[in-house]
Amino acid sequence: MSASPASDRAPVTGAGRPIDLRSDTVTEPTEAMREAMRMAVVGDDGLDGDPTVRELEAVGAAAMGKEDALFVTSGTMGNLVAALVHAGRGGEALVDEHAHVARSEGGGISRLAGLMCTAVRSHDGMMDLDALAASMRGDYSRHGAPTAMVVVETSHNHAGGRALPLPYLAAVSERARAAGAAVHIDGARIFNAALAQGVPPAAIAAFGDTVTFCLSKGLSAPMGSILAGSRDFVVRARSYRRMVGGGLRQAGCVAAAGLVALRDMLGRLADDHRRAHVLWASLRTPTPALVGNAPDTNIVLVHLGASNPGGATACAARLSARGILVRPRDADTLRIVIHRHIDDDAIRVAAAEIALATGSEH
Ligand SMILES: Cc1ncc(COP(=O)(O)O)c(C=O)c1O
């Protein structure tokens, strides 16, 4: 059946809110977060410290098994500050070719931190280990600076929320450390990865010298990320955070929501994973090629195939007209993200509409 008639019918959600599957960043703070923010004990974090921020940093560091941590405004700032500390001007960073830090953070690690950034061939979020080894530079040469940092991302956004296998992380870590390079984990969704792999997040973070994780995605806090590492690393990171405009004042007002996120919201990520699986299974039944492998976490990729009229952009527009918001990952692929505001009914409706819009309904 042709996909185009789907947009001619009345939107499924009527006058209500659309079913927003664009990202888990659309989650809004819970009532408990709003209350905690209202009641937060605060101080000047740029002077003698904010007690709520300090508490969040301690809880975040403990969750990652690191000595210390720093509250930063976003995942992007966490990754940027890590690059500044690990390398600064003139060093080289190796990242996988589809890494968020390479594709979606404004080029900050090159443009602001001054690193030469080399993208390593990758599949399913994982760099080709031979290509990684071949890219590693031990010293200055006519061609460039030594590799100062290797970045791995888990769960991997572009790879559909893949929780990267621990043996892969171990292999990257071993190669990087042998070459004297630091490993930074972009763990924006590390709690999703840990849940999928049945390990504590610290078991993943152990493969990195430093790790960033986000409070503002599936955990529903309104803003903020944590950058964790050794005590020395955090001393230097605090100074660079100030340099990039992240020296905050009464930030306990928002850190309080982050504490609630880490206290209350980790367990419920399992609901997002279960619903992502339900969506995947219902799309897969008529057309297995539409969705590929089962999702590890809360992201489902829909592969439209070259024959779909207008590709991912047109398909997203057809869905939007029906009240289902999704984002193209690339020309032929939609990225669908499940989060706290998506319940079982929304999954059922979304599955039916996606099947219609992609021309793959039963
Ligand atoms: C894997 C990954 N890393 C980093 C970020 C950046 O986080 P922020 O939007 O808080 O800057 C994102 C955001 O979606 C992400 O998916």
Ligand as a Chemical Component Dictionary entry (heavy atoms), coordinates in Angstrom:
data_LIG
# 
_chem_comp.id                   LIG 
_chem_comp.type                 NON-POLYMER 
_chem_comp.pdbx_formal_charge   0 
_chem_comp.three_letter_code    LIG 
# 
loop_
_chem_comp_atom.comp_id 
_chem_comp_atom.atom_id 
_chem_comp_atom.alt_atom_id 
_chem_comp_atom.type_symbol 
_chem_comp_atom.charge 
_chem_comp_atom.model_Cartn_x 
_chem_comp_atom.model_Cartn_y 
_chem_comp_atom.model_Cartn_z 
_chem_comp_atom.pdbx_ordinal 
LIG C1 C1 C 0 25.571 10.569 22.947 1  
LIG C2 C2 C 0 25.382 12.016 23.306 2  
LIG N1 N1 N 0 26.421 12.700 23.800 3  
LIG C3 C3 C 0 26.315 13.981 24.153 4  
LIG C4 C4 C 0 25.118 14.651 24.016 5  
LIG C5 C5 C 0 25.081 16.112 24.365 6  
LIG O1 O1 O 0 24.258 16.371 25.440 7  
LIG P1 P1 P 0 23.641 17.851 25.621 8  
LIG O2 O2 O 0 22.493 17.932 24.676 9  
LIG O3 O3 O 0 23.248 17.883 27.061 10 
LIG O4 O4 O 0 24.707 18.823 25.291 11 
LIG C6 C6 C 0 24.010 13.987 23.504 12 
LIG C7 C7 C 0 22.722 14.688 23.345 13 
LIG O5 O5 O 0 21.779 14.194 22.789 14 
LIG C8 C8 C 0 24.146 12.631 23.127 15 
LIG O6 O6 O 0 23.130 11.938 22.617 16 
# 
loop_
_chem_comp_bond.comp_id 
_chem_comp_bond.atom_id_1 
_chem_comp_bond.atom_id_2 
_chem_comp_bond.value_order 
_chem_comp_bond.pdbx_ordinal 
LIG C1 C2 SING 1  
LIG C2 N1 SING 2  
LIG C2 C8 DOUB 3  
LIG N1 C3 DOUB 4  
LIG C3 C4 SING 5  
LIG C4 C5 SING 6  
LIG C4 C6 DOUB 7  
LIG C5 O1 SING 8  
LIG O1 P1 SING 9  
LIG P1 O2 DOUB 10 
LIG P1 O3 SING 11 
LIG P1 O4 SING 12 
LIG C6 C7 SING 13 
LIG C6 C8 SING 14 
LIG C7 O5 DOUB 15 
LIG C8 O6 SING 16 
# 
